[in-house]
């Protein structure tokens, strides 16, 4: 259902159009961050995805940064070190990916040091959901990484949330 042959895919057979009328066919969506936005919007979870254009843009910019910058940085290292892909064993490319991944995490560190709480500000949003999963991957990947105290403190706040423990922290206490 995803033309990229990847997961996740969401099928919503109860989706409606702008006039509130049922769609003639189930809505099929892919791309993780799009699914998050859709589900938050459908449930009117303005705490996760604000209605204010300014606040929403702050959340979405970090979601888009995660999808375009952070994910691009970790892909080679993750494939080499976790998936052990034979196509991803070049030492120079691995070192570059690890360095880039750590560099991107320093950007997140600076943002969290600035907010003192969550990625987009004082409250938990979808930006924390998607970046929390990315940070978990970074923390668990067998590679050298520097100490990032603001990321660690934020991660501890995420671990206070039962849903993050269950779904983002791999069920670990």
N, C-alpha and C positions, 0 to 999 in steps of 0.2 A: 504493500500500500504506500510505502515511502519510496519515491523514485531513486533514492540513494541506497535502498536496501538496508536501512538501519532502523533501530528502535530508538526512542519510543514512537508509537503512533497512537493517536486518540481517535476513537470513533464515537461520535455523539449522534445517536438517532433521535434525540429530542431537541436538536438545535432549531432555533427560530430565526427569521429574518428581521430586518430593522422595524418592520410593522408588527412584529410579534407572531407572525404566521409560521407554522412548521415548514421546514425546508422539505422539498420533494424527495431528497435522498439524504442519508446520514452524512454529517459533516466529518470529513477525514482530515486530520491535522498531523503534521510532524514538526520536528524541531523543538527541543526541550523547552527553550525559553518562550516560544510561542504558545506551547501548551500551558505553561505556568500563567502567562498573561491571560489566555482565554479562560482558564478555570477561575482565576481570581476575578476577572470581569464578569463572568457568568454568575458567580456567587455574590457579586457586588462587595468583594472584600477590599474596600478602600483602605483598610489598614495595611494590606499587603501591596496594593497597587493604587496609589492615591488618585483621587479624581482631579485634583488641582493640576493643571498642566506643568507648573514649575516643579512641584514635588514629584509628579509622575516622571518627568524627564530625568530627574536626579536618580531615581530608581532604575529607569530603563537604560540610562547611559552606562551604569555599572553592569547591568545584565548584558548589554551589547559588548562591553569591554571584555567580559568573561568569555563570551562566545567567539569573539574575533581575535583578541590579543592574547589572553591567558591560555585559552585552549590551543591556539596555534603554537604557543611556546612549549607546552608540555607534551605534545603529541609524540614526537620522536623518542624522547626519554621514556615515556610510559610504554610505548611499543617495545623498546629495547629492554627495559629493566623489569617490567611487570609481565607483559605478554611474551617476552623473549622471542620476538619475531626475527627470523633469520634475515629479513630484509632491512632490519634496523640495527645493525651491529657495527657501523662505522664509528670508531672512537672519537673522531673529530666532530662528527655530527651529534653524537651523544653528548659530548662535553658542551657543545654550543647550545643544545636544547636545555641541558641542566642549568647552564648559566642564564639563559633567557628566562627560563621558568622562575629561577630565584630572583632575577631582576624584576619580573612582573609581580612577584609576591611582595617585593619591596614597595612597589606602587600601592598595593593593597595595604601594606603596613603603614605607609604615610597617611593614607585616607583614614584608617581606623584610629591612628594616633590623633588625627585632627578632630574626628567626631567623638572619640572617647566612648563610643557605644556600638553602633551598627554601621554598616557600609554607607547607607545614604543619609544617615543622621542619627537622631536620638531613639528611633523606634525600629523594630524588626520589620523588614519588607521582603518582597520577592528577590531583591538583590542579595540579601543574606541567604536565602534558600539556595540560589544557584551558585553563589560564591562559596557558601559553606561546603557544598559538595566538592567543589574544585579544591578548596583548602584541605579537605579531608584526603583527597587523592595525593596532594603535595606532601602532606604529613606522613602518609603511609608508604610512599614510594621509596625503595631502598637506594638512597642517593645522599650526597652531602647537601646540607642546607644550613643556612645561617639562622641564628636566633632572631625571631621577630616577636618581641613581647606584646605588641598591640594585637597581632594576629592570634597569639596564644590566649590573650585575655578574651578576645572576641570568640574564639573557639570554645573557651570555657563557658561563656554566656550561651552559646548555641547548645552546648551539652546539658544545659539546664532545661532545655525544651524536650519533652518526651518524644515528640515527632522526629526531631533531629536524631536523638539517640536510636530510635527504631529504624529510621530510613536513611539517615545521612552518615551515621557513625557506625554503621554495620552491626547494629544491635549490641555494641559493646558499652559497658558502663563508663 
